[in-house]
């Protein structure tokens, strides 16, 4: 889904021959390009766009149906919201759909003559929550509308770096922009590596401490402990196919938002043991897992990347929002024969036949809300 943006369009003039005297050839007279790029959207216009987004989200929330989201809510925000509605449905409402507010506390808009165009908004605190959101709005091309592309829930105590007010406009930042501690694309890949490899990651010192990764690791560890008598848990985070967007800060740095695909896989490895999961991973089905279960998430994450200064400094993770998109089960692998079969009750703890009911899975979804 990565794009190559065309720098210019070709103008073709088709001329017809008149029967008598030829018509004069029209002379193109385009508007002169501005000497300097200005803000692509006024603050008043931004507020109108935000009002449209708010109305479309409210309409979809009323029926818990992402198909009711209008053209101001773009992917991946649309995909994440669909996942949140689905989780509320399969858990019978015990897991509420997180509230979204788009009323602006502060905002920034790029100053550019090109596309895509980006704006960022720090919102008021949504009703029923205790943290504001950071949302990114994107206009992909001249024919598209500005729409909410994705959002994160800001971590407590987060101080967003200063940006230039919308009337003037902020510097656009490309995914491979140099002059920063890392490019936006490199930053997203480095954070995925950190989530996967923890303190063994070569990027362990690149990012400041923040609650999402601690909550993510705690969730995986809690699941592993809960199912160790019956099976195993693995996880993986990888850069998604969605684009990465950024907007310049007043100090020459950048605020960046990108998406990671995440998977948590539980596999029953002890034949006669019972592996059970809690209501989120059960996803409306039997909590007992006979073979394997794969939970797929989409993680939206935002960073502040400082300008490059002798390669020193750290990247700040500003916030995150994770949505469970799907849970898929697979049948157990065929038995390997008597030599590969587990003995009756093997791996069971205290006569429980290895049952490992896991409610700690809630931790990760709650991390973004409670952080």
N, C-alpha and C positions, 0 to 999 in steps of 0.2 A: 504494500500500500504506500510505499515510498514514492515521492513524486519528483519528476523533473519539470521545472517551471520554464515555459517558453519565454524568452526575453522580449520578443516582438511578434507582431502578426504581419503577414504579407497582404498588401493591398493590390487587388487585381481589377483593372478597368476593362470592361468589355465594350467595344465600340461597334456601332452598327453603321452601315453605309446608307445615306439618304438617297432617294431617287433623283433628286435634283441637286440642290446645294448641300454639302456636308454640314452637319451641326458642329459648332465649336466644341473642342475637347474640354470637358470640365477640369478645372485645376483644383486639386485637393487643397483645402485650407484648414488643417487641423488646429485645435487649440494648442497654444504653445505649452510645452512642459514647464512646470514650475521650477524656478532656479533652485529652490530648496524644498524638500519634502515637509509637509505639515501634518498635523494630527489627522488621522483618517476619520475621526468621529468626535463630534462635540460632546460635552458632558450631558447636555440636554438630550441629544440623540441616544447616547448610551443609556440614559435612564428610560427612554422609550423602549429600547430593545430589552432591557431588564424587565420591564413591566410585561412585555409579550412573553418572555420566558417564564415569568412567575405564573401568568395565567395558564400557560400550557401545562406546566407541572401540576398546578392545582387541579386542572381538568383530569389529568391522568391519575393523580393520587385519589381523586374522588371515586374512581372505579377500579383502581389498582391495575391498570392496563397500560403498558408502554406503547401500545399501538395508538393510544389517544394523545401521545406526545406530538406536538406539532413540529413545524420546520425550523423552529428556533432551538430545538434540542437535538444535538448532533451525536453521532457515534464518536467516542465510546460512552458518553454520558447516557445515551439511550440504552445501550447494552447493559451498563451497570444498573440503571434503574429497573430494567426488566428483571434482572437477577434478584434485586431487593424485593420487588413485588412477589416474585415466585417463592422466595424463602418465607415471606410472611404467610403466603397461602398454604404451603406444605407443612408449616408448623402450627397451623390453626390459629394464627395471630399471636402466638406466644413470642415470636421474634418480630418486633415492630419494624416497619419500613422507616429508615432514618429520615428525619425532616430536612428539607432543603429550603433555604431562604436566599434570595438574590438581591435584596435591598442593599445598596452600596454604603459602606463606611468610607472607603477610599478606592481609587481606581487609577489605572494607567492605560494609555492607548498608544500604539506605535505611531510614529511619524514616518511615512513611507509613500512611495508612488507605486509600489509593487504588491503582489500577492504571494502567499497568503498574508492576511493581516490579523493581528492579535491584540486583544485587550485583556486585562486582568482586573478582578474586582475582589476586594475583601468585604465580605457581607456583614450585615448585622447577625446577631446570634439567633438561629432559628428557634421558634417556639418548641419547647420540649427538649431542647439541647442546652449545652452550656459552653459551646465553642463556636466561633464564627467559621465560615467557609472561605476558601480561596478558590475562585472559579476562573477558568480561562474561556474566553470567547474567541472564536475564529471565523474569519470569512475566507473561504478557500480560494475563490476566484470572483471576478466582477459580477457573474450571474447569480452567485449564491448570496444568501442573507448571512449576517452575523448571527451566530448561535452559540449556545453553551456547549463547549467541546468536552470538558471534564471538570472535576472539582476534587478538592481534598478538604478534610477537616483539620484546621490548624491545631498544632500541639499547644498545650497550655504554656503561657509565657513567651510564645513566639513573637518576635519583633520583625516584621517584614521590612526589608531595606527600603530606603526612600526611592521613589520614582518621580519622574517629571509629571507635572499636572497635565490632565488631558488636553487642556486648551493649547498646550505647546507640543506635546507628544514625546514619547520615549523612543530610544533607539531600537530598531529591529535587531533581532539576534537570530542567526542561522543555526541549524542543528549542529553544523561543524564549525561554528564560529571560533576563530582563534583569539588570542588576547585574554583568555580566561584561564583560571587554574586548570580546568579541564573543559573540553567542549561539552555541550548539552548531551550529545549522543554518548560520549565516553562516560559521562557522569551516570547516566541511567544504567549502562552496562556494568560499571564499577559497583553500583549499589546492588544489582542483582548478584554479583559475585560475592559481595559482603554477606547478603542474606543466605547464600548457599554455603559459604565456607567459614563464616563466623570470624573468630579471631585469627584463623589461619589465612584469611584473605589478604592479598597484597595491598588491599585498599582499606584495611581495618583502621588505619590512622587518618584516612582521607576525609571521613565524615565525622561531624560532631555527634555526641551522644544524643539519642532521641528515643521516644517510647515505642515506636512501631516495631523496630527490629527486636527489641527486648521482648515485646509481647509475642511476636512471631516465633521466636526461638522457644519461649516458654510454652506456647501452644504445642509445638512439635514435640518438645521434651515430655510434656504431660501426657500427650497421646501415646508416645513410645512407652512410657512407664505403665500406662493403663493397659496396654495390649501386649506387653512383653511375654506374658504367660501363654499367649495364643498366636502371636504373629509379630509383624514388623511394621514400622512406619518410615516412609521416605518423603522428602519434599524437594521441590525444585522451583527456582524463580528464573525467568528468562525474559529478555526484552521482547515486547509484543510487536506486531506488524504495524501498529498505529504510529503516526508521526510523533515527533517530539517538538514542542513549541516553547518559545522563550521570548522574554521582553527585557530590554535593558534597564538597569538601575542607575541612579544618579552618580554612583561612584565608579561606573564603568564595568560593573558586574552584570549578572543576569538572574532573573527569576525564571525557572524552568519547570515545565510539567510534562511528565511522560507516563507510560503504562508498562506494567510488567504482567506477564502471564505467570500464575502460580499454580502448582499442583501439590496436593498432599495425597499420598497413596498408602492405604492400609491393606496388608495382605495377611491372611490367615496361613500360618506355616505349620501349625501343630494340628494334625488331622482330627483328633478327638477333642480338641479344645473348643471353647465357644468364644468367638470374638464378637462383641456387641458395641454399638456406638450410640451416642446420644441423639437427640431429636434433630439437630442441624444436619449432621452427616447421614442420619437415616433418611432424611429428605422425603418424609412422608411414607416410607416403606418400613419393612421389618427391620428392627435394629440389629438383627443377627447377620453377620457377614460370613458367607460360606467360602468365598474365594478371595477376591480383592475389591476394593472400593477406591475410586479416584475422584477427589473433589477438585474442581477447577475454579479458580478465582481470577478476577481482574483487579489489579492493584494500581490505583492512581496515586502518584507521589510527586511532590513538589520540592524543589531545591533552590537555595540561593548559592550561586557560584561566584566567588569573588574574582576580581581582576587578577591576572597573573602578576605576581610580585616576587621574582626570584624563585618561583616554584613553591613558595611557602604559603601557609594558611590552610584552612579546612573548609569543606563544603557543608552547609547547613541544610538538614532535612526539615522543611517547614511544616509539612503535614502529609497525611495519607488518608485514603479511603479505599476499603477493600469490599468487593462484592462477590459473593458466591454465585457462579453462573450455572453450574450443573454438577450433579453427582452421578457417576456411572459405575455399575457393578460388572464384574466378570466372574464367570464360573471358576471353581477351583481347577488347578492343573491336574491332569490325569495322574493317578497313583503310580509310583515308580516301582511297585512290586513290594514284596515283603521286606526287602532290605531297606526300602525308602519309606516304609510306613511307620508312623509314630505309634508308640505303645499306648494302650488305653489310658486316658487321663494324663498323658505326658504333658508337662508344662503347666499343669493345673496348680493353683495355689489354694491351700487350706480346704481341699475337697470341693472347690468351686468349679472344677472342670475348665479352668482357664478363663472364666468369664471376665471380661474387662470392659465394663460399661463406661463410656467416656463422655463426660459432660464438660470436660475442660476445653472442648473445641470451641465453646462460646468465647473463650478468652480473646482469640484473634479478632473476631468481628467487633467485640466490645472495646478493643484497644483504641481504635480510632475514635469511638464515641466518648470514652472515659478519659482519654489521654489529655 
